[in-house]
Amino acid sequence: MSPKENKIARDTPVIEVKDLCKTYFMPGGMSQNVLKNVSFVIHRGEFVAIMGHSGSGKSTLMNILGCLDRPTSGLYMISGKRVSDKSDEELAHIRGREIGFVFQNFNLLMKRSIADNVSLPLIYQNVSEKERYRRAVDMLEKVGLKGYADRLPTQISGGMQQRVAIARALINHPALIFADEPTGNLDTKTSDEIMTLFTDLNKQGITIVLVTHEDDVADYAHRMIKIMDGRVEFDGLRCRYGKEA
């Protein structure tokens, strides 16, 4: 890819959010405004940390961005597709094709092989068993787990399990990766290894949106969006170790 083509690719919006609102309606006519006119754009190839204290609205925002919930009003687009008013079936299709998820608790099937876990998203695309295994082996090598395809998750460490989860998130070559507190259950050394892996993936052009409340984890991102009381309080470059990232 030429420098000009690379610049165009990186200038392409992956996520567009405009005046996004989320209100929960409760019995007795009560309501709670959790998100209030949230607007931002995330371009292809960015590494963005979404931060906020408990109750800030960041989890609700991530559920909407991940097509697990719907906004009450406002615009949300992924790769140029408006998803705000899609059906449940259409949202499931977008999740399967456009998004890779990495969770704090790994969400692995402990009685299935590592290859089976990585290739799980391919089952819903009717990919043959032989091809699923081949792709899983290739992806495991990319996350530093060559030779582990036939083991069980119970036979590897927590950090390695998170690498399996990252391989699973990448198997469909999604437009972006959502990582929700991906180091929350890991020790400091292993957390650094996982975040270094995310950094390497981002250098390969993969768009990463990281949700965290930890500053040292957010330091790996280039940009921070801080949510407070349902609004964007800050959106800008992240300063890493006292220097602009």
C-alpha positions, 0 to 999 in steps of 0.5 A: 500500500502506497503512503497515499493509500495508507493515509486514505485508509487511516482517514476512513471512519470505522465508528461514527457517533453523533448526539447519541443518547440512552435513557432507561425508563423505569416503572412509575414514569421514572427515567434515567439519562445514562448517555447524553449527546455523545459524539465522536469519530474513530478512524481506521488504525486508531488505538483508543481508550475509553475511560470513566468511573463506575456509573459514568456511562462507559459500559452502556456506551460500549454495549451500544458500540458493540451492537449489544444494545440500542441508543434511545436516539442519535446516530451510530455507524460502523464502516459507513453502515447505519446500525442505530435502527437495525433489527436484532438479526442484522445486529448479530450479523454486524457483530459477527462480521465487523467486530471482534470482542475481548473480555475481562473473563476470557469467555472460553469454552473450557471443555473444548480445544483451544482451536475450537475456541478460536474458530467458534465464530467461523461455525456461523459462517458455515466454514468447514471443520478442516478450514476452521482448524487451519485458520485457528492454527494460523491465528494462534501462531500470530498471537504467540501460541504456536503448537497449542491448538489441541490443548484445553484452556485449563492447561494454559495460564490466564495470560495465554487464555487471553491470547486465545480470546484475542485470536478468536476476536481476530479470526474473522478479520473484523473492522475493529476490536473491542477490548473490555477491561482485558487485563482486569484478571491478570497480574502486572507482568502478564498485563504488560504482555497482553497490552504489548500484543494489542500494540503490535496488532495496532501497528499492523493496522487493526483498529482497537477500542479499549475500555479501562479504568486503569491509567497504566493500561490506557497509556498504551492507547494513542487517544483517550475518550473520557466519559463522565456523567454520560457525556464526553468530558475529554477527547484527545491525544493520550500523554504517555509517560509524560510525553505526547503519544 
